[in-house]
Amino acid sequence: MIRTDWTRPEIAALFELPFTELLFRAATVHRAHHAADEIQLCTLLSIKTGGCPEDCGYCAQSVKADAGVEATKLMDVQAVLQSAAQAKDHGSQRFCMGAAWRNPKDSDMPAIAEIVKGVRAMGLETCMTLGMLSPKQADMLAEAGLDYYNHNIDSSPEYYERAITTRTFQDRLDTLGEVRRAGIAVCSGGIVGMGETRADRVGFVHTLATLPRHPESVPVNALVPIKGTVLGDMLADTPLAKIDDIEFVRTVAVARITMPLSMVRLSAGRESMSEATQALCFLAGANSIFTGDKLLTAPNAGDDADGAMFARLGLTAMADEEPMRAFATRELARHS
């Protein structure tokens, strides 16, 4: 049974389990719904970088940050499609595109729709993150065939305002609701290691696991501290605030147990994790990674390093993106 009635005490109790017991339970849940040794490969491209008016304390693309990121215009459609083709050639099954906007302008939407159609025509699973959406914009993305829309809740409702003040937690939930209404699968997760407590990580998982429908995709990011951002500078001064590897794996495991059908995505922060830590994340139920050398503006483990790690761990890349697209469609229909 897929539950959406988890309580915070229940989720806190999962976090408090002995580590090996937690991993066993998470791995058991994972194997009941997913292939144990298959990982989906994804590529993330910034299609419009910098100049964002939001004040997200972790983000180098905010106008409030002093991280040396120059603002750019929306990429040309053909340039995006060329990058998507290269990603597919390198083995990616999913192509994710992010634009540093509070929300897109209506005048940008025709080009965005053309990009979605072009990437999808290559056989790649498509995901976009463009900020908040109007109903009309969500409908345009759905009509273009967008598979997933990413809009992270970032943290718990209680910690959220310590990281962001220009957009409320409810704004995030409202956007997810609009995505659902339009019939697009939801991609929503957050960032750990921002100086939050375990109680905040409980609240973060609780929010996602008690949505009317679980997100089909749940990215779990470890903060990449970037000099010139509020949180990056804070962690440089208080390094003990950084989340330890075992606690990060615990977060992945609890996400897997509470959201059994979701793709749990091991996202930002991998470049600083050991292979052993990543292996524990895969054991705990993570079954998707971003490949390539860059995630928007943050560094990432490269294709060669990932290939070598997969060989050592006996993991294989998910061979076909169609099962996940069919899964998302089936789940949306089942809960309608």
N, C-alpha and C positions, 0 to 999 in steps of 0.2 A: 504494500500500500504506500502511495506517495503522500506524505503528510505535509500540510501547510499550516498546522496548528502547533508548531514547536513553541515551547516556552523558553524564556531566558534561563531559568534554573536548569532545564533539561540540557540546553546547549552548554551552559557552564559546567555541568557534570561531565559532558563529553571531553571538554578541554582538560578536566582534572584527572581523567583516567591515566593509569600508568601508560607510558609512551608506547610500549610494545602492544598492550591491549588495544589502545586506540588505533594503531596501525593495522592490527589484525582485523578489527571491525570495519575500518575504512576499506581495506583491501577486499574483504568479503563482499561488501556492498558494491564495490567497483566491479568485481568479476561477475556479479549477478546481472549487470546491465551493459558492460563494455568489454571489449577485448583487452586482456591484461597487458599485452605486449605491443599494442599499436598506439602511436602518438600522431596526432594531426599536426602537420607543419603549416605554419602561417607566416605571412609576410605583412609588415605594417609600413605604410608609406604616408609621410606628411604631404598632403596635397595643397596645403596652405599653411605656412609656418609663421609664427610670431604675431605680435601686435594684438593679442587677445586682451579685451578690457577686463576680464575677470581677474581676481586677485588670489587664485589658488596658490597656496604657499609652497607647494611642491613643484610648480611648473615654471620652466625656463621660458615659456612662450608668453607669459603674462607681461603686460606693459609695466607692471609693478616690479618685475624682476630686473636685476642688473647682471644678466648671465651672458650677455654678448650675442643674443639671438636676434638676427635681423628679420624684420617683417617682410613677407613676400606676398604676392598676389596668388590667386588660385591657379594651379598648374594647368597648362594646356591639356585638353582631353587626350590628344594623341601621345603626349609625353607620359601621362598616367597609364595609358594602355600599353605603352612600350615597357614600362616598369613592371606591369602585371605579367606581361609575356615572359620577361626575364625571371620573375619570381616562379612562374610555372615551370620554366626550363630547369630551375634549381631545385624543383621538387615540392614546392608549396602547393597545398590544396585549397588554401583560404587566403584571400587578399583583403586586408583591412586598410581603410583609408581614413585619415584624420585631418580635420581642418581646425585651425585655432580661431574659432568664432565663439561668441556668446550664443549666437543663433545665425543661421544662414539668411542672406537676403533672398527675396523671391527672385531677383534677377540672376542669382547664382544657380537656381534650381534646374533650369534646362541643361546646363553643362554637367551638373551632378548626375542628373538622370541619364544622360548620354554615357557618362563614365560607368555607371552601374550596368547599363545594358551591354556595353562593350566588354567589361571584365567578365560578366556572367556568360557571355557568348563564348568565352575561352574555356568554359567548363570549370571555372574557379568559383568557390563559395565567396560571396561578397558580404562585407561588413563596412559600415560607415559610422563615424562619430563626428558630428557637426555642431554639437551643442543642443540647445533647446529647439523644439520644432513646433510650428503651427500645425493645426489639423490639415490644412491644404498641403503643406510641405511633406508631412508624413504620408499623405495619400499619394503624392507624386513619387515618393521613394518606393512605395508599395507597387504602384503601377509600373515602375521601371524594373521591378523584379528583385529589389534588394532582399537578401536573405536574412541578415541580422542588422540591428541598429545598436551600437554601443553607447551607453550612457551610465557611467559608474556612479554609485552612491558614495564612493570614496571611503567612508568610515561609519561609525555609529552615529545616530541622530545627536547624541550628546557631545561627541568630539568634533563633529562636522564643522561647527562654526569657529573652531580654533584654527582650522585650515583654510576656510573660505568664508568670506562675508558678503560677496557680491551676488550670490545665488543661494537660495535657501534649500534645505534638505527636501522640503515639500516640492520645490520646483523640479528637483531630480525625479521624485516619484511621479509627478504629473507628466513629465516627458515620457517616462516608461509606460504610463497608462495610455498616452497618445500613440505610442509605437504599437502597443497591443491592439488598440482599437483599429489601427490601420491594417492589422494582419501580418505585421513583420515580427520575426522572432527577436527576442530580447537578449542582449548581451550586457550584463551589468555585474560589476564586482567592485573592487576597491584597492586601497593601498594600505599595507601594514608596515610598521616601523617608522611611523611619523611622530613617535613619542606618546602614542596612545597606550592605555592599559589593556590588560586581558579583558576586563569588563567591556571595554570598547570593541574589542574583537568579537566578543560574544554578541554585542548589540548589532554589529555589522552583519554577521552571519544570520542573526535572528531576523533582521529586516528583509533580507533576500529570501530566507527560507519560509517566511510567512506571507509573502506576496500571494495573491490569488492563484497565480501560476508561477512556478519557479522560472527564473531565467534559463533559457536553453544553453546559455553560455555564461560562465562565471570566471572572469579573469581575477587572479590573485597576484597583486604586484607587491614587491618589496621596494620600499622607497629607494630611489637612486638620488643621494644627496648632491645637489648641483649648487656650486658656489654662486652666490648672487640671488638665490631664492631664499625665502624666509625660512623654510624648513631645512634646506641644505646648510645654511649658515648656523642655524640653531643646533643641528646635530654635530657640526664641526666643533662647537663649543661644549656639547654634552654628548660625547660618543656613547655613553652607556644607555642612552635612550634608544639606540638602534636595536631592533628586534634580533634575538639570537636565532640560529638556524633551527633548533628543535622547536621553538615556539612557532616559527614560520611553517614548519611541516605540520604541526598540530592544527594550524589554521586551515591548511589544505585538507587535512583529514576530516575535520569537522564539517567543512563545506561539502565534501563528498558524501558523508553520512546523511546530512540533512537534505541534500539536493541530489538524490541518486542518479537521476537521468541527465543532469546537466553535464556539458563539457566543462571541466575545471581546467582553466588555462594558466599554466605557469608562465607568467608574463614578465614585466620589468624586474630588474635586479638579478637576473640569472648570471650575468657576466661576473658577478662577485661571489657566486656560490660555487662550492666545490662540486665535483661530480657525485660525491657521496651524498651531499645534501639533495641534489637534484634527483638522484636515484630514490631517496626516501620519499620525495614528493611524488614520484611516479608510483611507488608502492602505495602511497596514501591516497591515490586516486586522480592525480593530475594526468590528463591525457591530451594535452595540446601545448605547444611551445611556439614562440616567435623565433624565426630563423633570420639570418642576415647579420650585418655588422651594426645596425642602427635601429632604434625604436623611436620614431619621431625625432627627438633631439638627443636622446640618451644612448649610450653605447650598449651593444648587445653581443652575446657570443656569436661567432661567425659560423657559416655553413660547414666549414671543414672541421671545426671543433665539435660541432653537434654530430656530424657523421662519425667521427672517431668515438664519441661518447656512446652513440647508439650501438656501434659495433661491440664495444666493451660490455655494454649492459644487455645485449641481445634484444634490443628494441627494433621495431620496424616502423617506417613511416606509413600512415594510413594511406592505402593505395588509391582510394576513390572517394572523392568529395560527395558523390551523389547520396550515399547512405545517410550522411549527416543532414543534407538538404531534405531528404525524405523524412528523416526523424523529426526535424523541426516542423515540417508540414503536418505530419501525423499528430504530433503533440498539440499543435494549435487547434487542429480539428477535434481532437479528443476532448479538449477542455472547453470547446465553444458551446 
